[in-house]
């Protein structure tokens, strides 16, 4: 069997490949003598990786997913860009205030004011839960009720809910029975006779207990009736005010008021100037402007009111006054009539006297 020869690439140089005169055949390998390994001073060669082990490692590397480190995305998302200052304030304060607020200082101020009102409302609700009578009184006063009538009904001189009937206190028994009989329509003599009959019959205490229960119900009904009546009156006033403002708006929308023409662009602004509140006290811009009026303007407004706002008559008087003033000015500019009559036409046509010359004077 012929001896297999391996190709020794170390015998092929780059010069041989590029040299045209070099032999085209590749020289066969020559037998080499075994050389004993000598101590090498150079660094040991890198270990040759086993092909099978390398292929297994590559397979494992391909099958095992590589955990990628998260990269911080510095570009803000669309949701972050759409978040407004008002939305951030809603999230921070925890109040869902209704209404639209602009993204500027005025909008933030209005939002903060609305949140403050919500906080105050929560605090008032807490107080009203603990003290219902306080809520009742404040509601009564808010509706324009008279505090004297309220306390007379809710806290009278004699609070029958705190009165107790005892066997020993006959004076209280008589006072309770007399008060009930008077409220029932008995006159003074009838009250005295009836009470005496109760005493003689030995039923005064029983009648006093019955009268006390009825008086307690009467006081409760009077207080409730006063509050309900005041609430109904407040609703009626509110309805009347709403009707009045509706009529005012309709009058403005007509575009003409007592001879004044109201442009279409000014009608809405004029109505807002009269009706919309501009401060915490509920004042409109109209009231604020009226407080800033000087004395002369106030007198002029009162004069118009005194004249029943008859603008046609006022304008006529003004025109007549202007005509009189113009006529007076014209008369003052002209010569008096006596001078015009004495001079006549000849006087006007006569030449003025000639002044002497310098030669005559010298």
C-alpha positions as CSV (number, residue, x, y, z in Angstrom):
1,X,0.0,0.0,0.0
2,X,1.4,3.3,-1.1
3,X,2.3,5.7,1.7
4,X,-0.1,8.7,2.0
5,X,1.5,12.1,1.6
6,X,0.1,15.1,3.3
7,X,0.3,18.6,1.9
8,X,2.7,20.8,3.8
9,X,1.5,24.4,3.3
10,X,4.6,25.7,5.0
11,X,6.5,25.0,1.9
12,X,4.3,27.3,-0.2
13,X,5.2,30.9,0.1
14,X,3.4,34.0,-1.2
15,X,6.3,34.8,-3.5
16,X,5.9,31.4,-5.2
17,X,2.2,32.1,-5.8
18,X,2.9,35.6,-7.3
19,X,6.1,34.6,-9.3
20,X,5.3,33.5,-12.8
21,X,8.7,31.6,-13.1
22,X,8.0,29.6,-10.0
23,X,7.2,26.0,-10.6
24,X,3.5,25.4,-10.9
25,X,3.6,22.2,-9.1
26,X,3.5,22.1,-5.4
27,X,6.7,20.4,-4.0
28,X,6.1,17.2,-2.3
29,X,6.9,17.0,1.3
30,X,10.3,15.7,2.3
31,X,10.8,13.4,5.2
32,X,11.9,15.2,8.2
33,X,14.1,13.9,11.0
34,X,12.6,13.8,14.4
35,X,14.0,16.7,16.5
36,X,14.0,16.5,20.2
37,X,12.0,19.3,21.8
38,X,14.2,22.0,23.2
39,X,13.4,24.3,26.0
40,X,11.4,27.1,24.5
41,X,11.8,30.6,25.7
42,X,8.8,31.8,23.8
43,X,5.3,31.9,25.4
44,X,3.4,28.7,25.1
45,X,1.0,28.6,22.2
46,X,-2.7,28.9,22.8
47,X,-4.5,25.7,23.5
48,X,-6.4,24.4,20.5
49,X,-10.1,24.2,21.2
50,X,-11.8,20.9,20.7
51,X,-14.2,21.2,17.8
52,X,-16.9,19.2,19.6
53,X,-16.7,21.2,22.8
54,X,-16.8,24.4,20.8
55,X,-19.8,23.4,18.9
56,X,-21.6,22.4,22.1
57,X,-20.8,25.8,23.7
58,X,-22.1,27.6,20.6
59,X,-25.3,25.5,20.8
60,X,-25.8,26.3,24.5
61,X,-25.1,30.0,23.8
62,X,-27.6,30.1,21.0
63,X,-30.3,28.4,23.1
64,X,-29.8,30.5,26.3
65,X,-31.3,33.9,26.0
66,X,-29.0,36.8,26.8
67,X,-30.5,39.3,29.3
68,X,-30.1,42.7,27.9
69,X,-29.6,45.6,30.2
70,X,-32.5,48.0,30.1
71,X,-31.7,51.2,28.3
72,X,-33.3,54.3,29.7
73,X,-35.4,56.0,27.2
74,X,-34.8,59.7,27.5
75,X,-37.5,60.6,25.0
76,X,-40.7,61.4,26.9
77,X,-43.7,59.3,25.8
78,X,-46.9,60.8,24.4
79,X,-48.8,60.3,27.6
80,X,-46.1,62.2,29.6
81,X,-46.2,65.1,27.1
82,X,-50.0,65.4,27.3
83,X,-50.1,65.7,31.2
84,X,-50.9,69.3,32.0
85,X,-50.1,71.3,35.1
86,X,-53.8,71.2,36.2
87,X,-53.8,67.4,35.9
88,X,-50.7,67.2,38.1
89,X,-52.3,69.5,40.7
90,X,-55.4,67.3,40.6
91,X,-53.3,64.2,41.3
92,X,-51.2,65.9,44.0
93,X,-54.1,67.5,45.9
94,X,-56.6,64.6,45.4
95,X,-59.5,66.8,44.4
96,X,-61.5,66.3,41.2
97,X,-62.7,69.9,40.7
98,X,-65.2,70.4,37.9
99,X,-64.6,73.0,35.2
100,X,-61.9,73.9,32.7
101,X,-58.8,75.8,33.8
102,X,-56.2,77.4,31.5
103,X,-52.5,76.4,31.6
104,X,-51.3,79.8,33.0
105,X,-51.0,81.6,36.3
106,X,-54.7,82.6,36.2
107,X,-55.8,79.1,35.6
108,X,-53.7,77.7,38.4
109,X,-55.0,80.5,40.8
110,X,-58.6,79.6,39.9
111,X,-58.0,75.9,40.4
112,X,-56.4,76.6,43.8
113,X,-59.4,78.7,44.8
114,X,-61.8,76.0,43.7
115,X,-59.8,73.4,45.7
116,X,-59.9,75.7,48.7
117,X,-63.6,76.0,48.5
118,X,-63.9,72.2,48.4
119,X,-61.7,71.9,51.5
120,X,-63.8,74.5,53.3
121,X,-67.0,72.6,52.3
122,X,-65.6,69.4,53.7
123,X,-64.8,71.1,57.0
124,X,-68.2,72.7,57.2
125,X,-69.8,69.3,56.5
126,X,-67.8,67.9,59.4
127,X,-69.0,70.6,61.7
128,X,-72.6,70.3,60.5
129,X,-72.5,66.5,61.2
130,X,-71.4,67.2,64.7
131,X,-73.7,70.1,65.3
132,X,-76.9,69.9,63.2
133,X,-78.4,73.0,65.0
134,X,-75.5,75.1,63.6
135,X,-76.3,74.1,60.1
136,X,-80.0,74.9,60.6
137,X,-79.2,78.4,61.9
138,X,-76.7,79.2,59.2
139,X,-79.1,78.0,56.5
140,X,-81.8,80.2,58.0
141,X,-79.5,83.2,58.1
142,X,-78.2,82.5,54.5
143,X,-81.8,82.7,53.3
144,X,-82.2,86.1,54.9
145,X,-84.0,85.2,58.1
146,X,-84.3,87.4,61.1
147,X,-82.2,86.0,64.0
148,X,-84.6,87.4,66.6
149,X,-87.5,85.4,65.2
150,X,-85.3,82.3,65.0
151,X,-84.3,82.4,68.6
152,X,-87.8,83.2,69.7
153,X,-89.0,80.1,68.0
154,X,-86.1,77.7,68.7
155,X,-85.1,79.1,72.1
156,X,-88.1,80.7,73.7
157,X,-88.3,82.1,77.2
158,X,-89.7,78.8,78.4
159,X,-88.4,75.7,76.8
160,X,-91.1,73.2,77.4
161,X,-88.9,70.3,76.3
162,X,-86.9,70.8,79.5
163,X,-89.9,71.2,81.8
164,X,-90.7,68.4,84.3
165,X,-94.0,68.0,86.1
166,X,-93.6,66.9,89.7
167,X,-96.2,66.2,92.4
168,X,-94.8,68.9,94.7
169,X,-94.5,71.8,92.3
170,X,-98.1,72.9,91.9
171,X,-97.0,76.3,90.5
172,X,-95.4,74.6,87.4
173,X,-98.6,72.6,86.9
174,X,-100.8,75.7,87.0
175,X,-98.4,77.7,84.6
176,X,-98.3,74.9,82.0
177,X,-102.1,74.5,82.0
178,X,-102.7,78.2,81.8
179,X,-100.2,78.6,78.9
180,X,-101.9,75.8,76.9
181,X,-105.4,77.2,77.5
182,X,-104.3,80.6,76.4
183,X,-102.8,79.2,73.2
184,X,-106.0,77.3,72.7
185,X,-108.1,80.6,72.6
186,X,-109.3,80.8,76.2
187,X,-109.6,84.3,77.6
188,X,-108.2,85.3,81.0
189,X,-111.4,84.6,83.0
190,X,-112.0,81.2,81.3
191,X,-108.4,80.2,82.0
192,X,-108.7,81.0,85.7
193,X,-112.0,79.2,86.1
194,X,-110.8,76.1,84.2
195,X,-107.6,75.8,86.3
196,X,-109.6,76.2,89.5
197,X,-112.0,73.4,88.4
198,X,-108.9,71.2,87.7
199,X,-107.6,71.9,91.2
200,X,-110.9,71.2,92.9
201,X,-111.4,68.0,90.9
202,X,-107.8,66.8,91.7
203,X,-106.8,66.4,88.1
204,X,-104.5,69.4,87.8
205,X,-101.3,67.3,87.5
206,X,-102.8,65.0,84.9
207,X,-104.0,68.0,82.8
208,X,-100.5,69.6,83.3
209,X,-98.8,66.5,81.8
210,X,-101.2,66.5,78.8
211,X,-100.7,70.2,78.3
212,X,-97.0,69.9,78.5
213,X,-96.8,67.3,75.7
214,X,-99.0,69.5,73.5
215,X,-96.9,72.6,74.2
216,X,-93.7,70.7,73.3
217,X,-95.2,69.7,69.9
218,X,-96.4,73.3,69.4
219,X,-92.9,74.7,69.9
220,X,-91.3,72.1,67.6
221,X,-93.9,72.9,64.9
222,X,-93.3,76.6,65.3
223,X,-89.6,76.3,64.8
224,X,-90.0,74.0,61.8
225,X,-92.6,76.2,60.3
226,X,-90.4,79.3,60.7
227,X,-87.5,77.6,58.9
228,X,-89.6,76.2,56.1
229,X,-91.3,79.6,55.7
230,X,-88.0,81.3,55.5
231,X,-86.7,78.7,53.0
232,X,-89.8,79.2,50.8
233,X,-89.3,83.0,50.9
234,X,-85.7,82.6,49.9
235,X,-86.7,80.4,46.9
236,X,-89.3,82.9,45.9
237,X,-86.7,85.7,46.0
238,X,-84.3,83.6,44.0
239,X,-87.0,82.9,41.4
240,X,-87.9,86.6,41.2
241,X,-84.3,87.5,40.7
242,X,-83.9,84.9,38.0
243,X,-86.9,86.2,36.2
244,X,-85.6,89.8,36.5
245,X,-82.2,88.8,35.0
246,X,-84.0,87.0,32.2
247,X,-85.9,90.1,31.4
248,X,-82.8,92.2,31.6
249,X,-81.0,90.0,29.1
250,X,-84.0,90.0,26.7
251,X,-84.0,93.8,26.9
252,X,-80.3,94.0,26.1
253,X,-80.7,91.6,23.2
254,X,-83.2,93.9,21.6
255,X,-80.3,96.2,20.9
256,X,-82.0,99.4,21.9
257,X,-82.6,100.9,25.3
258,X,-84.2,104.4,25.7
259,X,-82.8,105.6,22.4
260,X,-79.4,104.0,23.0
261,X,-78.2,101.5,20.4
262,X,-76.3,98.5,21.8
263,X,-74.0,96.9,19.3
264,X,-74.2,93.1,18.9
265,X,-70.6,92.7,20.0
266,X,-71.3,94.6,23.3
267,X,-74.5,92.9,24.4
268,X,-73.0,89.8,26.0
269,X,-70.2,91.8,27.6
270,X,-72.7,94.4,28.9
271,X,-74.8,91.6,30.5
272,X,-71.8,90.0,32.1
273,X,-70.7,93.4,33.5
274,X,-74.0,93.6,35.2
275,X,-74.6,90.1,36.4
276,X,-71.3,88.1,36.9
277,X,-69.6,88.3,40.3
278,X,-65.9,89.4,40.2
279,X,-64.8,89.0,43.8
280,X,-65.3,86.8,46.8
281,X,-68.0,89.1,48.2
282,X,-70.2,88.4,45.2
283,X,-70.0,91.9,43.8
284,X,-70.4,92.5,40.1
285,X,-68.2,94.8,38.0
286,X,-71.1,97.2,37.9
287,X,-71.1,97.6,41.6
288,X,-67.4,98.0,41.7
289,X,-67.5,100.7,39.1
290,X,-70.3,102.5,40.9
291,X,-68.2,102.6,44.0
292,X,-65.4,104.2,42.0
293,X,-67.7,107.0,40.6
294,X,-66.8,110.6,41.5
295,X,-69.3,113.0,42.9
296,X,-70.1,114.7,39.5
297,X,-70.8,111.4,37.8
298,X,-73.1,110.3,40.6
299,X,-75.0,113.6,40.4
300,X,-75.3,113.1,36.6
301,X,-76.7,109.7,37.1
302,X,-79.2,111.0,39.6
303,X,-80.2,113.8,37.3
304,X,-81.0,111.3,34.5
305,X,-83.0,109.3,37.0
306,X,-84.9,112.4,38.1
307,X,-85.7,113.2,34.5
308,X,-87.0,109.6,34.0
309,X,-84.2,109.1,31.4
310,X,-86.2,111.1,28.8
311,X,-83.2,111.4,26.5
312,X,-85.1,113.1,23.7
313,X,-86.0,116.0,26.0
314,X,-82.5,116.2,27.4
315,X,-80.9,116.3,24.0
316,X,-83.4,119.0,22.9
317,X,-82.4,121.1,25.9
318,X,-78.7,120.6,25.2
319,X,-79.2,121.6,21.5
320,X,-81.1,124.8,22.5
321,X,-78.4,125.6,25.0
322,X,-75.7,125.3,22.4
323,X,-77.7,127.5,20.0
324,X,-78.0,130.1,22.6
325,X,-74.3,130.1,23.4
326,X,-73.4,130.3,19.7
327,X,-75.8,133.3,19.2
328,X,-74.3,135.0,22.2
329,X,-70.8,134.6,20.8
330,X,-71.8,136.0,17.5
331,X,-73.4,139.0,19.1
332,X,-70.3,139.7,21.1
333,X,-68.1,139.5,18.0
334,X,-70.2,142.1,16.1
335,X,-70.4,145.9,16.7
336,X,-73.3,147.3,18.8
337,X,-76.4,148.3,16.8
338,X,-76.1,152.0,17.8
339,X,-72.7,152.2,16.1
340,X,-74.0,150.5,13.0
341,X,-76.9,153.0,12.7
342,X,-74.8,156.1,13.3
343,X,-72.2,155.3,10.7
344,X,-74.5,154.1,8.0
345,X,-73.3,153.4,4.5
346,X,-71.5,156.7,4.1
347,X,-69.5,156.1,7.3
348,X,-68.5,152.8,6.0
349,X,-67.4,154.2,2.6
350,X,-65.6,157.2,3.9
351,X,-61.8,156.9,3.6
352,X,-59.8,157.1,6.8
353,X,-58.0,160.3,7.7
354,X,-54.5,160.6,6.2
355,X,-51.6,160.7,8.6
356,X,-49.0,163.5,8.3
357,X,-45.8,162.6,6.6
358,X,-42.3,162.9,8.2
359,X,-41.5,165.9,6.1
360,X,-44.5,167.7,7.4
361,X,-43.6,167.1,10.9
362,X,-40.0,168.3,10.5
